[in-house]
């Protein structure tokens, strides 16, 4: 059954936070890390073969690392969530009245009178006691629950797609123009990423774009500075 929105003309975007966070993180890391790697290698040697090998290696290794890291970290979060749900389920068996009082206290803290809070707690518990406690006591829901595979796929795929852009720029750049080409293409791509991320999340466009571009430029500038410290002109 399709889920309808209570605000069809003004939708909420909180249900996207899981995959959107992983996707933006993966894409941003793909652009910045591979572009920085290419800049570092290009600063050390003008040989196109070495630059492309480094870029491809960075893309593959980074995508695998991002996907694995997301899967492991989000799996840990999911394990913690399931453990809390299991404890809550057992508490409902062992001390149902105490759990009812806890739920009523939550509603009372939100502004309901003690009588109304207890009525709401009883009515919600009559239909789905575990669901009521998971949602209101633990703050968990199906939409916001940890999804390890979804996060891993979003992060790995977006990392690969984004990392391919500075790599392609380095491949198509004329001899001696790799650094400039990668810098320009990467900054433009970061700006597009920031705008798309803001649009997908319903957030203000300008702050999100400036944040992504600013940190990306900073990371690439650090790479150039390291090259300068080692006596290599970028």
Secondary structure, DSSP 4 states (H G I P E B T S, - for coil): -PPPPS-TTS---GGGHHHHHHHHHHHHHHHHHHHHHHHHHHHH---HHHHHHHHHHHHHHHHHHHHHHHHHHHHHHHHHHHHHHHHHHHHHHH-HHHHHHHHHHHHHHTT--HHHHHHHHHHHHHHHHHHHHHHHTS---TTTS--HHHHHHHHHHHHHHHHHHHHHHHHHSPTT-HHHHHHHHHHHHHHHHHHHHHHHHT--HHHHHHHHHHHHHHHHHHHHHHHHHTT---
